[in-house]
Amino acid sequence: MKEILYVLLDKYAAHEMVFLSQAINDGEMGPRECPKYKNKVVAHSMESVVSISGTRTIPDYTFETAPQDYVALVLIGGHGWRDESLADEVLPIVKDAIAKGRIVGAICNAASWMAKHGLLNNIKHTGNGIQQLKLWGGDNYTNEANYINEQAVSDGNIVTANGSGYLEFARELLLLLENDSPEMTERYYQFNKQGLVRLFTPRPRYAFNTIAFFTTDNQKMVDFYCDIFGFETEWNRLDIDVEMHLDGMRILLFPREAIEKMTRQKFTYPSGINGTMEISFDVPTFADVDEEYERAVSMGAKSIMEPTTEPWGQRTCYVADPEGNLIEISSFVA
């Protein structure tokens, strides 16, 4: 049976390996009779390794005695990766694993250690923030362009994660290992991510989805909302529809001609300023209302109403986007 090797250094973060190792050995109905893989621990010596919480784990192998036919090498984070004399003993093993195309996972400080040795320079990756990767990596880290600010990132056979991304880390590795079907792996992830209460609480008949604008020029709208309000999008400028995100908010853009073709209907549209709806943004204080209003107008937004403090204690203003949709910027904090 193929083995998964977990590299533990002194003061390792025990929680970062729990969900992966559990899923390997335990299924939805209890312990697996015939697990696909075996979990094995590799450490500096055969002495027990102490975690951050003070618990101890007895290794199965040392760095010198670890087998060569394992299926995956998983570097568990913790404080030990700061100890160069100890951590760098792992370097030949990791380089060998990558060269042979083995699955490699690195979470938390282990991902930063990978950056330090230039092992993230050819892949999309994440870690404990780009600043830590640059700090640890120094001149050896040259791939800031492919840093992705996500809990976990999988590219090829290498998975990286930040220290709070242990569930996402487990999911990406389980998918690479094909430990279960993708559907079962996602179910395991959602169960642990959301919890029993949320998963089994009856849901309302409707869940609010999004607001969509029917547009004449998607490119102008994308530039407007991304440049002025900080929306993000992965739109490739070829797809007819656009999805933009900001702080949990989602807006869709869809060409007017496309919605008419899809529905086989002809619609009428407001001309000039659209007084049928608005988008509203909160900012921290009254002063921010004024500042963001000036900024938006200077960048091309049409001024509708200058900042005004209303009798009910709100300072508010209105601008319009390139399609004439109203945008409110306001605060209740003087």
N, C-alpha and C positions, 0 to 999 in steps of 0.2 A: 504494500500500500504506500502511495506517495505521501511524503511528509511536508508539512508547512513549518518552516523554522521561524520562531519568534526570537529576535535578538533583544535581550534585556541587559541593560547596564545598571549599575548601582543607582538607586533613587529613580527607578523607572515609574512611569505613570500607568498604574495597573488598569485604570478604566479604559485606556485606549486600546486594549486588546480583548476586552471581555466580549463585546458583541460579535466580533469576528470569530473568535475561538469557540464561543457558544454555538453559533450557527453551524460550524463545521461538525460539531459533535452531537448536536441536539436538533431534532426536527419539530414540526408543528405538533406532533402527537407524543413527543417525549424523546428519550435517548435513541439515537439511530442504531439499529442492529448492525448495519454494515456501512459506517461512514465512508465517504469517498476519500477522505484524507485523515491523517493523524496530526494532531498538534504537538509540536516539540519545541522545547526552549533551549536556546543557545546562549551561553554566557562566557565571561572571562575565565572562569574556573568552575569546578563542580561544587563549590561552596554555594550556599543559598544566596540568592540575590534579594536585596531589600528594596521594597517599593517606597514611593514617597509617603505612603500611609503607614509604613512600618511593617507591613506583611512580608512574608518571605516565600520565595519560590525556589525549588530545587531544580537546577538545570538537567536536561537530558544529555547535552553535549557541551564541550568547550569549543572555542573558535578553531582549535587544532583538530578536534575529533569529529566535527560536524560532517555528515555524509555529503556526497557530491550529487546524488540523484534526487534531491528535493524538488518540489514543484514551485514553491514560493518562499521568498525571504521577506520577512516583515520586521521593520525597524520600529520598535516602540519608543515613544518619546520619553522625556524625563530630564533630570538634571545631569545625568551621567554623560550626556553628549557634549557637555562643556569641558570635560576632562580629556584633553587631547591625547595624553599618553594611553588612556584606556580606549577611547572611542576610535582612534585611528587604527587600532588592531582589527577593526571590522572592515576597513577599507578594501583590502584584497578580496574579501569574500563578496562585497557588494559589487566591485568592478567585475569580478568573474561572473556573478549572476547576471549583470546587465549584458556582458559580452555574449553570454550563452542564451540570451533571450528569455531568461526566467522571469516570472512575475515578481516584482519588487514593490513593496509598500513602505512609505516613510511618513510618519506623522509627527507633528509638533516640532520639537527641537531636532528630531532625526531628519526632518526635511531641511532645516536650516544647516545641519551638518552636511547634507548632500550638496547644498549650494556652496558651502565652503570648499568642497573638493571638485567643483565644476561638473557635478553629475546631473544638474538640471538644465544645462546649457543647450540641450538639443530637444527639449520636450516642453509641452504646455504643463504648467505646474502651479501649485499654491503652497501655502505654509503659514507661519504665524505673522503674516503681513509682509509686504514688500520691503519695509524698512529693516526688519530683522534679517531677511534673506540677504540684503545688501550689506548689512553690518557683519554678519557671519561670513558671507561669501567674499567680500573684498574684491580684489582684482580677478579672483577666480570665477566670480559670478557675472556672466555677461548676457543674461537672457531675461532682463526685466520686461522686454516686450511681450514675452509669452507667459508672464505671471497673470493668473486669473484669480480674482478676489472671490473665491467660492470656498465652501467648507471642505470639499474634496475635489480633486481633479484627476482624471484618468487619461493617460496618453500612451498608446501602445501597451506595453506590459508594465508601466510604472504608474503607481498611484501615490499622490501626495495629499496631505490634509493638514489643517491647523489643529491645535490642541483641543478645540471644542467640536471638531468634525468627526468624532470617533464613529458615529452611526453612519455617516456618509462614506467614511473610509471603509467601514465594514461592507457596505453595500457595493461599492465599486470593486473591491477585491473579490467578493462573493460572485459578482457577475463575471469577472475575468476567470475565476476558478470553475465556473459553471457548476457550482455546488448544488444548486437547485435550478428550477426554471426561473426565467426573469420575473414571472408573475409571483412566484412564491418568495423570491428575494425581495421584491417590492412590498409584499404583504408583511414580511418580517420587519422591514425598515419602518413602514408606516405604523405598525403596532407599537414599536418601541419609541418612535418619534412622537406620536400623537397621544398614546396612552389609552387605556380602556375607557375612561369616561368620555373622552371626545369621540372615539370611534363608535361607541355603542349608545350614545345619546341620540334620540330621534332627531332627524334633521328637519328644518323648516321646508315647506313646499318649494320655496324658491330661495336661491342664493344669488345675491347680486354679482353680476359678472363684470361688465365693463361699460364704458361710454364709447360710442363710435361716432366719428365725424365723416360725413360723405363729402368728398373733396374734389376740387378741380386741379390741384397741384400738390401731390404728396411731398415732393422735395421741399417746397417752400415751407410746408407745415412742419416737416421733420426738423429742418434747420431752425425754425422759429422756436419750437418747444425744447429742443435740445440745447440750443445756444443760450436762450434767455432763462428758461426755467429748470434746466439741468436734467431733463428726461434722458433716458438711455434707450437705445434700440440696437438690435442686431440686423436691422433691415439691410438687405444686400443691394438695394436700389433697382432690383429687377422684379421682385414679386409685386403683385398689384396691391396687396394689403400690407399695412405697417402696424407693428405692435410696439408701443412705447411704455416705459415703466419709470415710476418715480415713487420711492418710499411706500411701496405696496399698492400704489395706484396704477391702473392700466388704462391706456387709451388706444383705441384702434383708429386707423385711417383707411378709408375705402373709397375708391373713385366713384363719383356719381354715375358715370356711364357703366361701371361694372355692376353696381347694385341694381340698376335698371335692367341690365342684361340678365342677371341672375334671377330676378323676380318676374321678369317679363312684364314690367310695369313702367309707366312714365310718371315721374314725380315733378312737382313744382318745388322750387327752392327760393328761399329769401334772397333778395339782392341787397347789396350794401351791408350795413351792420345788422347782424342776426339777433333779433330781440326775443327769440323763443326759448333760450336756455343760457346758462353760464357755467363756467368752471371757476371754482373758488379755491384760492391758496391762502393758507395761514402763514404768517411770518411772526417772529418772536415779539416785536414791539412796534409802537407807533413810528419810531424813527426808521425801522426797517421797511414799513409801508412806503414812506417817502423815498427811501433809497432805491427800493426795488422798482417803484413806479418810474423814477427817473432813468434807471438802468434799462428797463423794458422799452421805454419810449425812444431812448437813444439808440437802441438796437433794432428799431423798426416796428415796434408795436404801435398801433394807432391809439392815441389818447381819447378816452371817452369821458372820464370824470377824474379830475385831479384829486389827490388825497384830501379827504374831508373827515372830520371827527363828528360822528352822528350823536343825537341826543341819548341814544341807548348805550353809549360808551364804546362804540366800535369806530376805529379809524379805518377808512376803506377808500379804494379807488378802483377805477375800471379802465381796462385797455381792451383792444380787439386784436385777434390773430389775423393772418392773411386771408382767411375765408370769411372774416367778419364775425366770428364767434366771440361772445363777451367773456372776459376773464376778470375776476375780482381778486384783488390782493388786499388782505386786511389783517387786523390784530385787535384784540381787546385789552392788551397790556400797555398801559401808558408808559 
